[in-house]
Amino acid sequence: MREFRQKHGRSGERYWSISFEAPPGKPPEVLVTEWGAVKDGTKKEHGKTKDRPGPKGKAGTKAFMDASANACFNMDRLIRKKIEEGYVEVGLDGRPLLGGPVENPQYDTGPEIPFDDILPKNLCFSKPKNNVSPKFVAKLEADNDLILTRKINGMMTIAQIMNDGRPRLYTRRMDDITNHFPHLVTALRELKFPPKSILLFEAFMGDGNDKRDLLRVQSIMRSKTDRAIQLQDEGECMKFYLLRIPVWRGRYIEQTMTCGELCHKIENDFTDMFLDYHELMEEDRFLFPLDNFEGSVAEAKDEAALNGYEGWVGYQKNAMFGEYSFSFHGKPDRPGCCFKLKAEYEDDFIAYYAPEYGTKEYPQGSFGTGKNMGLLGTLSLYQMSPDLNKQVYICEVGSGFTDRQRLEMSKMEYPMVVTVKYTSRQYVSEGYATNALEFPRFDQIHHTEVYNPKL
């Protein structure tokens, strides 16, 4: 067994361990992970999972790994991820293997972001909550305590203005992408953004609405530098939407200013600056400030539908991010003052679950992993083409199930018709939508007899 500890800013120390489980004389194929809190030297378990990755790749090829080798591969991958989150491997006495206590000076003296060096891999800025109740939103609106800002369909780019004024750019996972976007680096330098500042941009293509534009963003962000620049030269330069400023001139302003003050600061201070820079450079505009919506929630929904927006990000005007602005535990917090408002749709689909018989062209669901090992992991969704001559594969759905539903639906007969909720559906192929559901979520079994719902 290998155990790791993390000094957590609000709950003290946490532990995570991983080990193999195998019958006597058999190779290890099952990974066991356990996690929890450490208080006064005593571990309190919060969760435990078992996962059997199984073999990987095609037998007889170089890419093939048997179940034991794949289990080792997954173990190494999970350990690397935990180290990126700031975990330190410890020995039997609960101390790091290299000696010394498990400590992080960032939590002893308050959170500090470096500006003389690159940002640490375990630094993580918070994200909006995915869902809030309509009653909560209605109350904020009634109390005039709500701000709505346009949600862009893109990927986060973090800009660090160092002590010497040099900008550095990072992905959300803190991979350095400074050389991917020389036009943004030049703009940050020429606009004289102050040292010791952190700005959060949403990188986007097109209008920041279409899923296909998001794929272009992902392709550029995940490419090597030369390829990223080539893709932009062949199409358009990446655009950037300034949505947050966690640190300004060395001050952690998200911990001292309300969401309303922060939103208005970005809109008021940077709108003219970005427009003037665009006119001065005489090139396609690529810098945009936070877009605050002046209107009701109902009007915002109509506006989103009219313009094809992905949705809105809502803020509680008089609340603060506070200690949830950022953390050093490698996972984003979800503060209650910031949340997404997306349109939600539903439709009926033909569902299949027989993973052992599925193929790449016609998948039939997948088994669960971790605590759901051996149970339903995902359903494969299909609908009939317009001419009703074939079932068209749509996507997988793996969320929305209760533990009891996963158990019961693992034993049911398929195909069946299920109702699935989703936030958008945008692709078009051969005249009908396919592979189009954004954030699909199982809602209910509509009927156990297939009646071929149409696209």
N, C-alpha and C positions, 0 to 999 in steps of 0.2 A: 504494500500500500504506500502511496505517496500523498503527503498532506501539505496543504498550502494555507497561509494565513494572510488576511488583509486587514489593515487598520482602517476602519470605516469612520467617516466624519461624524455620524450622528448616533450610531448604535454600537460603538466600541469596536471590538475585534470580531472578525468572521473567519470561519474555516471552510475549506473545501478539500475533499479527499477523493482519490480515484484508485481503484484496484481491479484485479482480474478475479473472476469466479470460474472455476472449472472442476468437473468431477475428477476423482483420483485417477492419475494415469492418462488423463485427456489433455489436449492442448487448450489454452485459455481462449474462449470465444465470447464470454460475457463480460461487459464492463459495468462496474458498480460505482456510482458516484454518490457522495453524501455531502451535505452542507448544513451549516447552522451558525450559531453564535457562540462566542467564548466569553464567559463572565467569571471573574475571579479564578481563572485557570481551569474552569469546568466547561466542557462542551455540551451545548444543548442542540440536538438535532432538529432541523427544520424540514428536511426532506431527504429522500433517498430514491434513486432510480436504478434500474437494471436495463441494459441495452445489449442486444446481440446484433452487431452490424452485419454479420454474414459475409459470404465471399463477394468480391468486387471484380468487375471486368469479365471478359470472355475467356473461358478456359482454353489453354493452349497458346495464349498470346502473352507478350511481355507485360501488358497492363494488368494481367490477372493477379489477384491476391486471394489466397484462401481465407477462411473465416478467422483463423488465428492471426495471420499477418495483418488483416484489415482491422482487427480489434486493436493491435499494437499501433497501427497508423492513426486510428481515431483517438487513442489515448494520448499520443504525442500532440495531435491537433488541439485537443481540449486543454492540455496543459499549456501550450503556447498561448491560447486565448486567455487563460486565467492570468498568466504572467503579464500579458498586455493590459489586463484590468488592474494591475498593481498588486497581485498576490505574490507572496514570497514563500518558497518551499522551506519547510521546517523539519526538524528532527524529532526524536522521541520526547525531548523536553520542551517542545513548543517554540524553540528558537530557530532563527534562520540557520541553514546548514553552514553558511559562511561565518557564523558567529554574530553575537549582538542581539538585542531585543527586536521584536517586530514593532517597528515604529516608523512613522512618516512625519518629518518635521512640519509638513504642510498642515497637519491636524493638531500639532502642538502649539503652533504660533498663529494659526488661522490660515485659510487657503491662500496660497501664493502661486501666481502664474509667472514662469520665468520669461524675461525679455532679453537676456543676454545669450540665450541658448534656444534650441528647438523645443517645441512643446512636448511634454511627456505623453507616451502612448495611452496612459490610463486617465488622462484629462478628458472629461466628457461634459458637454453642455446639454442642458435639459431640453426636452421636447414637449410639444403640446399633448395634452391628454387626448386619446383617440375618441372617447365618447363622454358626453355629459347628458344629464337628464333634461328634457324640454322644460320641466318646471324650473330648474336652476337657471336656464337661459332666460326664461320669461321673467323671473324675479329680477335678474340683473337688468333687463331692459326696463322693467317697471320702475326700478330704483335709479335709472339713468347711470348705471354702473357698468355699462357694456361698451366695448370698442370692437368693431369688426374690421379685419384687414384681409385683403385678398390673399388666398392661398395659391402659391405657384407650384406647379408640378415639376419639380426639379430635384437637385441634390445639393446638400449643404457644402459650402466652401468657407473655411475659416481663415480669416486674414489676421496675422499677427504683425503689428508694427513694432519692431525691436527698438532697443534703446538708441541705436545709431540711426533710426529712421528707415531702415531697410524693411520692406514687406516680405513676409513669407506666407505661403498658402498651404492649407491642409484640407484633407477630406475629413468627414466626421470621425473616421477611425484613426485620424492623426497620421495619415500617410502624406508625405511632403509632395505637393504638386505645384510648387512655385514656378517651375519652368514650363508647365502646361499652358499658362495663361499670361504671356508677357504683356499683353495689352492691359490687363487688370493691374499687374505689378507697376507698370508705367503710370497708370492713372492714380494709384494710391500714392505714389511718390510725388507726382506733379501737383496733386491736390493738397499735398503737405498734411496728410493725416498725422496727428501727433504721435510721438513715440509712446510706448507702453500702453497701447490700445489693442483691443480685440474686436473685430467686426464679423458678424455672421451674415453671409450672403446665401441666397438660394441660386445656384447656377441653373440656367434654363436655356432652351432653344425655342424658336418660333414664338408663339404667344404664351408658352408655359401652361398650356391646357392639355394638349393631345398626348396620349400615351406613346405614340410613335416619336414625338419630340423628346420625351423622357428617355427612350431607348438611345437616341442620339447622344444625349447628355451622358448616359451611363457608358456608352462606347468610348467617348472621349476621356471621361474621368478615369476609366479603368485601363486605358492604353498607356504604353510607354510614351515618353515625352515627344519623340520624333513623330510617332503616329498620331498623337493628340493634336499637334500643330498641323500636320498634313490634313487631318479631317476638318479642321477649322478653315484652312486655306481653300479646301475644295467646296466648302459650304458657306457657313457664316461663323463669325467669332462667337464664343460663348457669351451669354448675357448674364448679368448679376443683379439680383434683387436684394437690397439691404434690408434685413428684417430685425436685427437685434445688435446692440452694442453692449456686451457684458462688462467690458473694461474700457475706460476712457481716461487718458492721461494718468494711468496708474491707479485710478479710483474704480472700485467695483460698484459701478453705478446701479446695476440691477439689484443690489442689496440695500440701496438707500433711496431709490426713486420708485414711484408707483408705475404701474404699467401704462397708465394714461400719460404720465409725464414722459416716459420713454418713447412711446409711440409718436407723440407730438414732436419730440425733439428730432427724431429721424425725419419725419415729414417736413418740419419747418426748416431744419438746418441743412438738409441735403437736396431738396427738390431743385432749387435754383442752382446750386453748385453743380449737380449732375447735368442739368440742361445747358448751363454755360460751358461746361467742359465739352459736351457733345458739339455745340456750335463752334467752339474754338478749334476742335480737332477736325471738323468737317468730314466725319466718317459715321458709319451706322452707329446708332446709339446702343450702348451696352450696359449702362449704369442706371438703375432705377431705385428710388427710395420706397419705403413701406407705403402702401396705398390704403389709407383709412377710408372706410365707407361711411358716408353721411346719410343715414336712413335707418329704417326699421329692419328687424330680422326678416319679416315677410318680404320687404322690398329687396333685401339682400339675396334671398332665395330666387326671386324673379330675375334679378340681375345676373346671378350665376347661370341660371337656365338659359337666359337670352344670349349670353356671351360665351357659353361653354366653359365657364370656370370650373376648376376641380372643387371649389368650395371656399370656405372662409376660415380664418383663425380668429377666435374670439379671445378677448382679454377682459379680466375684471379690472375696471378702470382704477379703482382706489386700492387695489391689492399690490403686493410686491412679490417678486421672485424670491427675494431674501436668500437664505442658504441653499435654495434649490436652483440658483442660477447655473452653477456648474459643480462638478464633483471630481474626485480623483479615484473613483472606484470602477471606471471603465464602462459603466452603463448609465444611460440617461435617466435622470429623474423626470417625473411628470407632475409639475406643480399644478395645484388646483386653479391658479389664476389664469391659465393658458390652455386653450382647448380647440379642437377642430370641429367645424360645422360642415358636414358634407351632405349632399343629397343622397337618399337611399331608395333603391328600387328593388323589386322582387319579380321573380318569374319562376315558372315550372320547368324542370329538367328531367330527362331520363337518367337515372343513376345506376351505376354498376359497381359491384364490389366482389371481385374474384381475382385478387392479385396474382395468384399462381398461373392464371390463364391469360393475363393481359400481355399485350405487345407494345412496342414503341408507337406503332401506328394506331392501335386501338387499346389504350390502357383501360384497366378495370379496377381502379382504386389501388390503394397501397396499405400495407400493414403499419400499425403504429410503432413508435419507438419509446424508449424510456419506460415510464409507468404504463404506457399503452401498448407495450410490446405484445404481439400476438392478437391484438384487438384491431378494430377499424382505425386506420390512420386517416385516409382520404377516400372520398367517393369520386369516381370519374363521371363527369356530367356530359350529356349529349342532348342535342335537339335535332328535329327533322329539317332537312333542307326544304326550300320553298316548294319544290316539285314533289316532295314527299318520297323521293326515291332512295334516300339514304339518311342514316343518322350521322350527324356531324359532331365530332369531338369539340367540346367547348373549353373545359379546364378541370382542375381538381378543386375540391372543397374539403378543407380539413379543420375548419374552426366552426364554433357554434354548437358542437356536440357536448352533452353532459357525459360524465363517466358511465352512467347507466345506459345512455343511448349508444355509446360506443360498444358496450358489452352486448346489448340486445340486437343492435343492427349488424353486428358481426355474424349473427346466426340466422339472419333473415334471408329470404329468397329474392334474387334480383333477376332482371331489372325491375325497378319501381320508379314512381314519379315523386320527386321531392320539390319543395319550395325553397329557393335560395335567395337571400338578400345580398345586394352588392351596391357599390357606390357609383360605378360608371361602366359603360360598354362602348368601346370606340372603334375597334378594328373592323375592317370590311374586307372580305375575300370572296371572290366568285359571286358577288352580289348579295352575300349575307354575312352577318356578324359571326366571328369565330375567335376563340381564344381571347375573349373580350371582357371578362368579368374582372373588375378591380375590387379587391378585398371581399371575395365571396364568403358568405357565412350561412351555414345550414340553419333553416328555420323550422321546418316540419316535414313529415312524410305526408305528401298530398294524397297519394293513392298507391296501393301495392300492385295495381294492375296498370300496365303501360298503355297510355292512350295517345302516345306520340305527340307531345307538345311541339309546336312549330317555332322556327326562328322568327 
